[in-house]
Amino acid sequence: MKNGIGRIATATFTYGFLGLMAFLSIFPFIWMVLGASNSSIDIIKGRILPGEAFTANVGKFFTTVNVPLVFWNSAKVAIFATVLTLAVSSLAGYGFEMFRSRHRERVYRAMLLTLMIPFAALMIPLFIMMGKAGLINTHIAVVLPSIGSAFVIFYFRQSTKAFPSELRDAAKVDGLKEWQIFLFIYVPVMRSTYAAAFIIVFMTAWNNYLWPLIVLQSNETKTITLVISSLASAYYPDYGVVMVGTILATLPTLAVFFFMQRQFVQGMLGSVK
Amino acid sequence: MDNLARAYLPRIAGLALAGASFLAVTAAEAKEITIWCWDPNFNVAIMKEAGARYTKTHPDVTFNVVDFAKTDVEQKLQTGLASGTADALPDIVLIEDYGAQKYLQSFPGAFAPLSGTVDYSGFAPYKAEVMTVDGQVYGMPFDSGVTGLYYRKDYLEQAGFKPEDMQNLTWDRFIEIGKQVEAKTGKKMMGLDPNDAGIVRIMMQSAGQWYFDKEGKPNITGNAALKAALETVGKIMQADIYKPANGWTDWVGTFTSGDVATVVTGVWITGTVKAQPDQAGKWGVAPIPALAVDGATHASNLGGSSWYVLESSAEKAEAIDFLNEIYGKDIDFYQKILQERGAVGTLLAARGGAAYEAADPFFGGEKVWQTFSDWLSKVPSVNYGVFTNEADTAVTAQLPAITQGTPVDEVLKAIDSEISGQIQ
């Protein structure tokens, strides 16, 4: 029953609001790209137009930072962390939902409670453990603590609720063993869940900062986040170079997200069902 | 076959033995010193230069300078010391002077005392004070944050002031000049970040006071210098001769953009000032204005850091010898880091070198480095104590109250209660 003017007003408001929100979320990205093309001084002065210093900034970044090594380190950590986390945590999520036992819910709740412990509180004990195991300054030490992730287990268990138990029963009748059911039935059916979890875990691992900082000790093992942090904390940071580093560090997560976007949305919808 | 074996076996055995002993010798002699510090263009580059110099005369010692952000170095050091995992620590670490007492007192025995080795009388006196606990001196003094008043000659001339008029000012006179500069040129006198208490620290130390007394007890309500400093900041704000800045980058922008006529800060800003080639010849340097209290001087300090050797280090002896040889004695090294990096060391003898005596065309041919190193020896010694950063937070939190005209004594009480609450 709305009249024309009312509808136009509503639409204007809706799109105006959406546009504003879109601008707010995309602005840091624009700023990063523009910044990479400007000199540090221009960035400080607040210039938001494309500049001419892009090649100079890229050149400086590549001469101050051992780019291939740093990216190799980051990629190694992120890929191993992602694959192992998905393997371990999805098995756990599957197990929690499929197998009944008297203490299942209690164990599950206890595990969820660990989500409330801030990482800063775990850091020193974890560091001592790694020290005793002789793993300080190795990438293994960066990956290990993340693979049994309570959040990912929770996410997989919630999604498994949507997994039709008839499929499992049918597979059992056909004589499949439990590991075969998991591998050949569960994993293909749940692939959008895996894709969504992959994006989340990969981004977390790629952007992880505090723990790698504590456990990595040499220039040869450092990941990209640590390198950018050190560039940005100079007495006179060259913001143009920092922006180049930030762009390069963003690209892999961006690529992963774009490739898996469709599955990501499906996976997210699936988990609410 | 047997003969062959018999003929060659001794040789092979001999070779193997020689190889083994060769390996053993290298293992015993090659020493790598690991160093953590921040800023790839400053501390890291300087430490690499220092290491290269030492390796020239001691080929068996090499250096691994690891570069982390400043807060990252602090976090890693804290974790390493707290966990007691000695092999997780470097041999040498850079610590900012404000935080030195916190580490030295919180982790007794973690750092190697250098009192017997290093001749501290050759350094700026305030610097040794920073690293002394119970009569033992730890650490190798490194760079200084000796302060100066950088001013735009062109703006001040327009307002009718010559370089002579900028020497040995009081803060009241500084504010008066600021009013005239704004009236004549439309420029503000200085940039001021209301969330950074750096200017308060500069003023307070210039009168020989700090948030803490020599025993490390809070020194707030009876601190005449702190009171005068807060009053001065209040006056600057009331006179409206400042350009407000939001954060460090913004503050730097106030003078790189040419919007303000003066900068009062540590000597390490010189590189940033000089990064504007179009402003060459327009800058001058004068001593900072003095407070109107007993013991007021024109010299102060902001920031600066020093090198510390870890007691747990396997290469402790080499690390100490290295610091002493290069940072304690090598005058030529100090010329090089001044020229290339703009680093003003705290070794007083360094000022006799060529780089310190050179005139700087950017500052209209003034011998700025010589001037700064003169002031360096005059910086009043204070005890930075364990809780400087906490005290600083409390002061920062109260700066808005000063702006709103709250009486300074009330503000001091509020700061005092906040600090007492924090450090108990």
Contacts between the chains, C-beta under 8 A, distances in Angstrom:
chain1	res1	chain2	res2	distance
A	41	B	256	6.0
A	41	B	275	6.8
A	41	B	276	7.4
A	44	B	249	5.4
A	44	B	250	7.8
A	44	B	252	6.0
A	44	B	253	4.6
A	44	B	256	6.4
A	45	B	253	5.9
A	45	B	256	7.4
A	45	B	257	5.6
A	46	B	253	7.6
A	64	B	40	6.0
A	123	B	79	6.5
A	124	B	79	6.1
A	124	B	82	5.6
A	124	B	83	5.2
A	127	B	79	5.6
A	127	B	80	7.9
A	127	B	83	4.9
A	127	B	85	6.6
A	127	B	88	7.2
A	128	B	83	4.7
A	128	B	84	7.5
A	128	B	85	6.1
A	131	B	83	6.5
A	131	B	85	3.6
A	131	B	87	7.0
A	131	B	88	5.8
A	136	B	85	7.0
A	136	B	87	6.7
A	136	B	88	5.0
A	210	B	75	8.0
A	213	B	68	7.3
A	213	B	72	5.4
A	213	B	75	6.6
A	213	B	76	6.7
A	214	B	75	6.9
A	214	B	76	6.1
A	214	B	79	5.2
A	217	B	34	7.8
A	217	B	66	6.8
A	217	B	76	7.8
A	217	B	88	6.8
A	217	B	90	7.7
A	218	B	34	7.8
A	218	B	64	6.8
A	218	B	66	5.7
A	219	B	64	7.6
A	219	B	66	5.5
A	219	B	67	6.6
A	226	B	68	6.9
A	226	B	72	7.2
A	229	B	68	7.6
A	229	B	69	4.4
A	229	B	72	6.1
A	230	B	38	6.7
A	230	B	40	6.7
A	230	B	67	5.1
A	230	B	68	5.5
A	230	B	69	4.8
A	230	B	72	7.0
A	231	B	40	6.9
A	232	B	69	7.0
A	233	B	38	5.7
A	233	B	39	6.9
A	233	B	69	3.5
A	233	B	70	5.3
A	233	B	71	7.0
A	233	B	72	7.6
A	234	B	38	7.5
A	234	B	39	4.3
A	234	B	40	6.4
A	234	B	41	5.7
A	234	B	42	6.7
A	235	B	39	5.5
A	235	B	41	7.8
A	235	B	42	5.5
A	235	B	268	6.0
A	235	B	271	7.8
A	236	B	41	7.2
A	236	B	271	6.1
A	236	B	272	5.3
A	236	B	275	7.3
A	239	B	249	7.8
